[in-house]
Amino acid sequence: MDATRSRPAIVVADDDLLFSSRISAALESLGYRPIVVRSPDAFRRELLLAPVGGIVNLAMRRFDAAAAIQDAKGDAGTRRVPLLGFCGHRDAGRQAAAREAGCDMVVTNGTISVALERLLHSLLTHDRHES
């Protein structure tokens, strides 16, 4: 088996190429296999494959992140996948919508940029504290 395929997968829903590239590189350096998706169908399909977690850019333009989170948390096949949402610190509306939709942890862009390892540890061990 390919060593990359044996790494734990994390789905990254993001339509910002620069940010998703940075997150992917950080995940790879931490020993994860990032799977970047840019559509709600791809997000759902990848979550059904039981990754260890998901990271969602709440400010995506290509699809409604809160709706995708709500769908994931309402589906028996995907509800157990812990989800980390992020967006700008001034975007309280998106943050609230993600929390209401069932997102396990919601943080700012700055927090995810500087503390991804800590956030993943909290998310994946169910020790969820929001920043």
Buried (B, 14 or more C-beta within 10 A) or exposed (E): EEEEEEBBBBBBBBBBEEBBBBBBEBBEEBEBBBBBBBBBEBBBBBBEEEBBBBBBBBBBEBBBBBEBBBBBBEBEEBBEBBBBBBBEEEBEEBBEBBBEBBBBBBBBBEBBBEBBEEBBEBBBEEEBEBB
